[in-house]
C-alpha cells in the first residue's frame, strides 16, 4: 500500500487535490506496491494516477508533469521486510531485553539497500523481486555476502534455506546491476579457505562487484547465539594479509584496491591505518572502512578555521577502540586553539567490554564520564551515539541528560563542527533538539 503522509505546498499534487492520507493505487495502469513503484513509474511526463481519498472516494488524475518537476508528496514508510536468518554475529542478537521495539527489527530489504545503502543478504528475494531490480536497475546494491560457498553461508546465516548467493549475483550482474559487498569474518567459519574462495567468486563477477569490505565479528555480553572463536590480533593480522594480497592483484589488474579491511581489523592487529589515498571515494565508510582516516583528514583540513580558545578546558568522551588514536588529534587541536583537552575513554556499560566502538556508547556512559567534571568548560561526545529523535541506545534522551551535567555538552562528528563556532556553540544541525 502506498499512502501519502505529506503534500508539499504549491506542488502539483496539491493543485490536483491530493491530501494527507490519500492512497495511491496505480500509475499509467501499473499497480503501486511501494515507494519504488511510485518513484520509477512517475518518471514519465504524462501520467494517469488512480487514487483513493481518505473519505473513500476514488478519483483519477490526468497529469502533464513538467520535466524535472517533483509531484510534491511524501509517502508513509513502507513495511520493512524482516530478516529470516539467525546469524550468530547479528547485532540484534546481542541486544539486551527491554529496549524500544524498533531496535529489535531485523531488516533484510533490497529496497533499503538501494535507497539508503543498508546491507541486505538477498536471502528473502523472490523471482518478482529479481525482476523489479532488473527492470528498475536498482544499482548499486549493498550485499551482505559473508561467504559464497553455499554450505558455509548456510552455517553463517543459520538458515538452511538460504539461496545460492553466487547464482543470485551472477544473474543480477548479467542484468547490469553492481554491488558493494561485505563479509563479517568469523574465525573458523569464513576465514582461511572459505575467505579465499569467496573473494575469488566475487572477483570473477568482474566490474559488477565494486568493492568488498572485510569486517571482524563483534559480539556483546548478550550475544547468546555466538559460539565461535574470538577475533584477536593474530586472526586480524591473517585477514589483513589476505586483504593486502588481493589489493595488490586488484591494483595491478583493475587499477583500484577493490577489497578493504575495516578500521577495526587494523586496530586489532595493531597496524597503522592507511592514508586517505588508500580509500578512494570511501564507498564503505559506513561499514567502518576508512572512518578514522576520514576523521583525521577532516580535522587536518579544518584546523585553520578554528578560533583561539585559550584557557578553555574541553572534555572529549570516546570509546576504547579510539583511545590510542585520540591523543594525536587532540594535540593538534591544542596547538591550534590553545584549549586544554581532557580525554575520557569509556567502557561500554550496556554491551560490555567487547563492544569498543565510540558510537555505541550509551547515555549512562556519558553521565558516568561527565557528571563529576566541574572543571570543564564544555564537553564533546560522539554524535553517532544519538539518533534522529535525540535518543541514546539505552533510551536516555540527550536533551534531558545534558541538563543534568555541570557543563554544556555537544554532539560532534569531528571536533571542527563544534569548535569553529566562536563563543557558545550550538548543536550541529540542532540534531538532538
C-alpha atoms as one frame of an Amber mdcrd trajectory, in Angstrom:
protein
   0.000   0.000   0.000   1.246   3.475  -0.921  -0.231   6.231   1.201   0.554
   9.953   1.270   1.965  11.296   4.542   2.537  14.881   3.395   1.640  17.107
   0.463   4.120  19.887  -0.237   2.636  23.402  -0.546   2.427  24.695  -4.101
   3.143  21.277  -5.584   1.463  19.530  -8.482  -0.250  17.109  -6.114  -1.639
  19.949  -4.000  -3.120  21.533  -7.118  -4.597  18.143  -8.039  -6.350  17.908
  -4.674  -4.286  15.126  -3.163  -4.392  15.314   0.660  -2.626  13.556   3.509
  -3.955  10.015   3.837  -4.673   9.596   0.124  -3.936   6.067  -1.066  -2.143
   5.968  -4.425  -3.354   2.947  -6.390  -1.956   2.914  -9.940   0.194   4.936
 -12.329  -0.499   4.524 -16.049  -2.321   1.287 -15.295   0.513  -0.208 -13.214
  -0.422  -1.109  -9.633   1.687   0.514  -6.926   3.195  -1.782  -4.314   5.612
   0.587  -2.582   7.729   3.725  -2.856   9.907   2.202  -5.566   6.956   1.821
  -7.923   5.899   5.414  -7.242   9.383   6.837  -7.830  10.048   4.929 -11.050
   6.578   4.883 -12.613   6.046   8.623 -12.120   9.207   9.458 -14.046   7.143
   9.938 -17.226   5.783  13.357 -18.125   2.234  12.204 -18.923   0.622  10.326
 -16.056  -2.746   8.816 -15.237  -2.906   8.303 -11.485  -5.695   6.386  -9.749
  -6.117   7.250  -6.075  -8.481   6.775  -3.146  -9.110   9.793  -0.928  -9.362
   9.364   2.876 -13.177   9.519   2.685 -13.180   6.534   0.317 -13.807   8.436
  -2.903 -11.843   7.041  -5.840 -10.521   9.557  -8.329  -8.437   9.542 -11.493
  -5.910  12.326 -12.117  -4.519  13.081 -15.570  -1.225  14.889 -15.165   1.246
  16.536 -17.511   4.348  16.911 -15.362   6.987  19.395 -16.474  10.309  17.630
 -16.935  12.285  17.522 -13.692   9.467  18.866 -11.513   8.527  16.816  -8.457
   4.930  15.792  -7.886   5.356  17.009  -4.330   4.269  14.244  -1.984   5.962
  12.331   0.786   4.882   8.743   1.410   4.330   6.756   4.574   7.294   4.473
   5.315   6.957   1.017   3.752   6.532  -2.138   5.752  10.075  -3.382   6.312
  10.987  -6.818   5.077  12.206  -8.824   8.038  15.299 -10.984   8.084  14.716
 -14.743   8.122  18.306 -15.530   9.112  19.682 -16.037  12.616  23.293 -15.038
  12.130  25.375 -15.701  15.233  27.101 -12.345  14.802  23.884 -10.336  14.267
  23.908  -7.127  16.311  20.213  -7.591  17.137  21.029 -10.908  18.794  23.466
  -9.031  21.042  20.954  -6.540  22.416  19.702  -6.746  25.997  15.988  -7.085
  26.648  13.790  -4.116  27.406  14.894  -1.601  24.776  12.494   0.184  22.397
  10.846  -2.182  19.934  12.327  -0.576  16.825  15.830  -1.687  17.852  14.846
  -5.345  17.539  13.676  -5.064  13.930  15.993  -7.133  11.741  15.553  -5.714
   8.268  16.771  -7.537   5.188  15.296  -5.404   2.438  16.810  -4.931  -1.013
  14.732  -1.737  -1.415  16.509  -0.140   1.550  19.793  -1.437   0.190  19.275
   0.600  -2.966  17.657   3.638  -1.355  19.804   4.059   1.765  22.834   1.782
   1.440  21.598  -0.749   4.017  23.287  -4.117   3.647  20.961  -6.995   2.723
  21.686 -10.701   2.378  19.241 -11.173  -0.548  18.172 -14.385   1.166  14.479
 -13.438   1.062  14.179 -12.141  -2.513  11.701 -13.847  -4.809  11.543 -14.030
  -8.587   9.317 -10.931  -8.724  11.932  -9.054  -6.685  14.681 -10.021  -9.108
  12.513  -8.793 -11.968  11.943  -5.443 -10.225  15.646  -4.994  -9.505  16.422
  -5.611 -13.150  13.549  -3.524 -14.536  14.252  -0.516 -12.318  18.016  -1.051
 -12.477  18.408  -0.793  -8.715  22.154  -0.321  -8.701  24.384  -0.352  -6.812
  23.085  -2.680  -4.128  24.840  -3.305  -0.807  25.053  -7.034  -0.172  25.977
  -8.959   2.959  27.805 -11.817   1.283  29.671 -13.261   4.300  30.612 -16.351
   2.257  29.972 -17.565  -1.275  30.433 -21.344  -0.717  26.829 -22.378  -0.226
  27.256 -24.707   2.760  29.431 -22.200   4.621  26.846 -19.484   4.018  24.036
 -21.657   5.361  26.006 -22.102   8.584  26.918 -18.424   8.900  23.344 -17.265
   8.362  21.858 -20.122  10.411  19.444 -20.690   7.561  19.472 -23.995   5.645
  17.138 -22.495   3.005  19.327 -19.550   2.071  19.684 -19.329  -1.729  22.956
 -19.656  -3.591  24.423 -16.137  -3.497  26.731 -16.745  -6.465  23.781 -17.648
  -8.676  21.861 -14.589  -7.460  24.712 -12.159  -8.016  25.593 -13.677 -11.388
  22.068 -13.212 -12.674  21.865  -9.638 -11.432  25.331  -8.844 -12.764  24.318
 -10.095 -16.194  21.433  -7.617 -15.978  23.797  -4.716 -15.337  23.428  -4.491
 -11.553  26.514  -3.627  -9.493  27.253  -4.295  -5.828  29.238  -3.308  -2.800
  29.791  -6.429  -0.699  30.611  -7.034   2.928  31.870 -10.090   4.762  31.714
 -10.325   8.544  34.634 -12.620   9.269  34.071 -15.292  11.914  37.301 -17.146
  12.772  36.998 -20.820  11.912  33.912 -20.340   9.712  34.612 -17.965   6.846
  38.289 -17.115   7.102  41.083 -19.168   5.515  39.979 -21.241   2.512  36.382
 -20.015   2.664  37.551 -16.409   2.523  39.803 -17.116  -0.445  37.011 -18.963
  -2.277  34.584 -16.109  -1.557  36.929 -13.411  -2.822  37.672 -15.490  -5.912
  33.950 -15.878  -6.672  33.334 -12.161  -6.216  36.392 -11.266  -8.301  35.108
 -13.464 -11.110  31.946 -11.345 -11.310  34.128  -8.626 -12.793  33.070  -4.991
 -12.721  29.745  -5.900 -11.108  31.411  -6.045  -7.683  32.574  -2.515  -6.961
  34.146  -3.164  -3.564  34.332  -5.724  -0.779  34.739  -4.895   2.912  36.044
  -7.394   5.458  34.763  -6.696   8.959  35.675  -8.639  12.123  32.912 -10.375
  14.041  31.738  -8.364  17.023  29.777  -9.676  19.977  28.330  -8.165  23.141
  27.843  -9.634  26.580  24.275 -10.504  25.486  25.173 -12.358  22.277  23.503
 -15.664  23.076  23.945 -17.366  19.699  27.631 -16.841  19.049  29.924 -19.724
  19.973  32.823 -19.129  17.597  36.403 -18.117  18.223  37.243 -14.553  19.250
  38.727 -12.117  16.779  42.186 -11.432  18.192  45.332  -9.726  16.909  46.638
 -12.885  15.247  43.408 -13.547  13.349  43.117  -9.892  12.359  46.672  -9.967
  11.024  45.939 -13.025   8.874  42.848 -11.389   7.403  44.778  -8.222   6.599
  47.399 -10.354   4.870  44.644 -11.680   2.602  43.400  -8.140   2.041  46.853
  -6.943   1.005  47.364  -9.872  -1.340  44.063  -9.177  -3.122  44.681  -5.420
  -3.094  47.957  -5.942  -4.921  46.252  -8.032  -7.568  43.365  -5.580  -7.945
  45.684  -2.602  -8.307  47.703  -4.391 -10.961  44.744  -5.691 -12.972  41.959
  -3.164 -12.342  43.586  -0.020 -11.038  41.869   0.103  -7.647  42.178  -1.792
  -4.390  38.709  -3.418  -4.581  38.919  -5.167  -1.212  39.312  -3.288   2.079
  39.846  -4.202   5.704  37.767  -2.306   8.248  39.454   0.076  10.674  38.805
  -2.381  13.478  40.965  -5.030  11.825  43.930  -2.641  11.734  43.344  -1.637
  15.352  43.079  -5.256  16.499  46.252  -6.186  14.625  47.982  -3.069  15.995
  48.767  -1.981  12.473  48.873   1.651  11.270  45.795   2.779   9.382  46.244
   3.603   5.679  46.160   7.179   4.402  43.409   8.990   2.553  44.570   7.876
  -0.901  44.040   4.231   0.101  40.254   4.516   0.310  39.347   6.183  -2.979
  35.821   7.556  -2.640  35.316   5.983   0.824  32.448   3.904  -0.554  32.305
   1.692   2.542  32.888   4.292   5.242  29.527   3.445   6.875  30.944  -0.054
   7.323  33.868   1.274   9.357  36.234   1.274   6.389  38.329   4.424   6.442
  36.257   6.181   9.110  39.271   7.021  11.281  41.308   8.180   8.302  38.429
  10.363   7.178  38.182  11.868  10.666  41.903  12.633  10.677  41.604  14.329
   7.294  38.602  16.435   8.325  40.451  17.587  11.438  43.576  18.379   9.414
  41.598  20.364   6.842  39.579  22.201   9.453  42.331  23.237  11.853  42.968
  26.590  10.203  39.316  27.593  10.679  39.393  27.157  14.461  39.375  30.196
  16.763  41.685  30.642  19.737  40.175  29.095  22.850  42.951  29.848  25.295
  42.111  28.851  28.824  39.151  26.689  27.841  39.011  23.179  29.283  37.217
  20.800  26.931  36.265  17.215  27.702  36.197  14.582  24.944  34.335  11.304
  25.518  35.174   8.304  23.344  35.183   4.506  23.284  38.032   2.109  23.973
  38.882   1.486  20.313  39.760   5.155  19.763  41.834   5.544  22.918  45.212
   5.197  21.217  44.262   7.400  18.255  42.780  10.406  20.030  45.924  11.956
  21.597  47.371  12.765  18.167  44.176  14.607  17.179  43.832  16.391  20.495
  47.455  17.541  20.393  46.792  19.171  17.011  43.657  20.828  18.343  45.538
  22.100  21.395  48.296  23.621  19.276  45.782  25.421  17.071  43.320  26.653
  19.714  45.257  26.843  22.957  42.490  24.911  24.712  43.208  22.090  27.152
  41.560  18.835  26.087  40.740  16.094  28.578  40.197  12.628  27.067  37.743
  10.278  28.783  37.821   6.718  27.449  34.697   4.839  28.482  33.983   1.128
  28.579  30.504   0.327  27.320  28.241  -0.287  30.298  25.405  -1.761  28.254
  27.101  -4.093  25.787  30.182  -4.968  27.793  33.948  -4.664  27.271  33.984
  -6.423  23.896  31.999  -3.543  22.370  34.553  -0.772  21.971  33.076   1.478
  19.264  32.564   5.067  20.374  29.251   5.344  18.515  27.698   2.611  20.670
  28.301   4.360  23.988  25.028   4.940  25.821  23.631   7.742  27.938  24.748
   6.100  31.151  28.342   6.104  29.871  28.186   9.814  29.079  26.791  10.601
  32.524  29.449   8.456  34.180  32.170  10.310  32.282  30.955  13.853  32.885
  28.768  14.045  35.984  31.611  14.964  38.333  33.717  17.072  35.974  33.146
  20.521  37.449  36.436  21.662  35.887  35.293  21.531  32.264  34.005  24.478
  30.263  32.331  22.195  27.744  32.356  18.572  26.601  32.131  16.833  23.237
  30.548  13.403  22.782  30.319  11.220  19.640  27.359  12.465  17.597  26.786
   8.898  16.369  25.609   7.901  19.852  22.357   9.825  19.340  19.638   9.000
  16.823  17.469  11.463  14.911  14.995  11.520  17.799  17.707  12.576  20.238
  17.890   9.187  21.972  20.840   7.086  23.078  20.559   3.307  22.715  19.648
   2.978  26.403  16.589   5.225  25.878  18.237   8.183  27.593  17.185  11.431
  25.939  20.173  13.620  25.148  18.465  16.907  25.857  17.410  15.672  29.316
  20.841  14.204  30.096  22.546  17.424  29.090  20.526  19.377  31.644  21.860
  17.194  34.478  25.536  17.726  33.653  27.703  20.527  35.044  28.921  21.793
  31.661  27.494  22.393  28.150  27.646  19.158  26.166  27.642  18.949  22.361
  27.476  16.004  19.946  30.346  16.242  17.473  31.362  14.320  14.388  34.855
  15.706  14.007  35.535  18.449  16.617  35.646  21.053  13.852  31.843  21.138
  13.544  31.519  22.490  17.090  34.791  24.285  17.746  34.612  26.504  14.667
  31.733  28.348  16.301  33.090  31.133  18.442  31.523  31.734  21.827  28.840
  29.289  22.857  28.496  26.598  20.167  25.094  25.228  19.199  24.189  21.645
  18.451  25.399  20.690  14.967  22.271  20.892  12.831  20.228  21.006  16.038
  20.334  17.229  15.719  19.004  16.364  19.163  16.860  19.409  19.895
